[in-house]
Amino acid sequence: MSHPAPYPVRLADEIARQLGLLTDHLAQLPPHEAVQVIAHVLDPDGGLLDRVTGLMSVSSTFAKTQAERGVLPAEVWLALGRATNELDAIGGDLDEHCEPLHHINNRPAAQTTKQPSPAPLVIRRHR
């Protein structure tokens, strides 16, 4: 008889499943609802990205301790540390975009139905 996975492992599996559901929903949401979800994901004070960065930081700290004891290779700790730093940098880069998302999210419904003017996503340089 196999032993059931410990609660934290089941929790991680459930969170991963929920993230998959969120991803599926986000792809099908109307724009105003998608903006709400994205704003929550990017919220620098407890949003999903912030929480994942915190989880990676704790994982890195754990891996460092285990690497010092010889249980894990130092490369595992270094990789988790790099991942934490990268996520933190990405979060910092995205912080400046949270305000426009919240601004769009808080507009009255009459303003959200108005068609926004398209913005160029690629700027071509003429030589």
C-alpha positions as CSV (number, residue, x, y, z in Angstrom):
1,M,0.0,0.0,0.0
2,S,1.4,3.4,-1.0
3,H,1.6,6.2,1.5
4,P,-0.5,9.3,0.6
5,A,1.5,12.4,-0.3
6,P,2.1,14.8,2.7
7,Y,-0.2,17.8,2.9
8,P,2.3,20.3,1.5
9,V,2.9,18.2,-1.6
10,R,-0.9,17.8,-2.1
11,L,-1.2,21.6,-1.6
12,A,1.5,22.3,-4.2
13,D,-0.3,19.9,-6.6
14,E,-3.6,21.6,-6.0
15,I,-2.1,25.1,-6.5
16,A,-0.6,23.9,-9.8
17,R,-4.0,22.6,-10.9
18,Q,-5.7,25.8,-9.9
19,L,-3.1,27.8,-11.9
20,G,-3.9,25.7,-14.9
21,L,-7.6,26.5,-14.4
22,L,-6.8,30.2,-14.0
23,T,-4.8,30.1,-17.2
24,D,-7.6,28.4,-19.1
25,H,-10.2,31.0,-17.8
26,L,-7.9,33.9,-18.5
27,A,-7.7,32.9,-22.2
28,Q,-11.5,33.0,-22.4
29,L,-12.4,36.0,-20.2
30,P,-13.8,39.2,-21.6
31,P,-11.2,42.0,-21.6
32,H,-12.4,43.8,-18.5
33,E,-12.3,40.6,-16.4
34,A,-9.0,39.5,-17.8
35,V,-7.5,42.9,-16.8
36,Q,-8.8,42.3,-13.2
37,V,-7.1,38.9,-13.1
38,I,-3.8,40.2,-14.5
39,A,-3.9,43.1,-12.0
40,H,-4.3,40.6,-9.1
41,V,-1.5,38.4,-10.5
42,L,0.9,41.3,-10.8
43,D,-0.1,43.1,-7.5
44,P,3.3,43.8,-5.9
45,D,1.8,43.5,-2.4
46,G,0.7,39.8,-2.2
47,G,-0.2,39.1,-5.8
48,L,0.5,35.8,-7.4
49,L,3.9,36.7,-8.8
50,D,5.0,38.2,-5.4
51,R,3.9,35.0,-3.7
52,V,5.7,32.7,-6.2
53,T,8.8,34.9,-5.7
54,G,8.6,34.4,-2.0
55,L,8.2,30.7,-2.4
56,M,11.3,30.5,-4.5
57,S,13.2,32.6,-2.0
58,V,12.3,30.2,0.8
59,S,13.2,27.3,-1.5
60,S,16.6,28.9,-2.1
61,T,17.2,29.4,1.6
62,F,16.3,25.8,2.2
63,A,18.5,24.6,-0.6
64,K,21.5,26.6,0.7
65,T,21.2,25.0,4.1
66,Q,21.0,21.5,2.5
67,A,23.9,22.3,0.1
68,E,26.0,23.3,3.1
69,R,25.2,20.0,4.7
70,G,26.1,18.1,1.5
71,V,22.6,16.8,1.0
72,L,22.0,18.9,-2.2
73,P,24.5,19.9,-4.9
74,A,25.4,23.6,-4.6
75,E,24.1,24.1,-8.1
76,V,20.6,23.5,-6.9
77,W,20.9,26.3,-4.4
78,L,22.5,28.6,-7.0
79,A,19.8,27.8,-9.6
80,L,17.0,28.6,-7.1
81,G,18.8,31.8,-6.1
82,R,19.1,32.9,-9.7
83,A,15.4,32.0,-10.2
84,T,14.5,34.1,-7.2
85,N,16.5,37.0,-8.4
86,E,15.1,36.8,-11.9
87,L,11.5,36.7,-10.6
88,D,12.2,39.6,-8.3
89,A,13.6,41.6,-11.2
90,I,10.7,40.7,-13.4
91,G,8.3,41.7,-10.7
92,G,10.1,45.0,-10.3
93,D,9.9,45.6,-14.1
94,L,6.2,44.9,-14.0
95,D,5.4,47.0,-11.0
96,E,5.2,50.1,-13.2
97,H,2.5,48.5,-15.2
98,C,0.2,47.7,-12.2
99,E,-1.2,51.3,-12.0
100,P,-2.5,51.4,-15.6
101,L,-4.1,48.0,-15.0
102,H,-5.8,49.2,-11.8
103,H,-6.8,52.4,-13.6
104,I,-8.5,50.5,-16.4
105,N,-10.0,48.1,-13.9
106,N,-11.6,51.0,-11.9
107,R,-13.1,52.9,-14.8
108,P,-16.9,53.2,-14.8
109,A,-18.6,50.6,-17.1
110,A,-19.6,53.4,-19.6
111,Q,-16.0,54.2,-20.2
112,T,-14.9,50.6,-20.6
113,T,-17.3,50.0,-23.5
114,K,-15.7,52.8,-25.6
115,Q,-13.3,51.5,-28.1
116,P,-9.7,52.4,-27.2
117,S,-7.5,53.7,-29.9
118,P,-4.9,51.1,-31.0
119,A,-1.3,51.6,-30.0
120,P,1.6,50.5,-32.2
121,L,3.4,47.5,-30.7
122,V,6.3,47.7,-33.1
123,I,8.1,50.9,-34.0
124,R,9.9,50.7,-37.3
125,R,12.9,52.9,-37.9
126,H,13.4,54.3,-41.3
127,R,16.9,54.6,-42.6
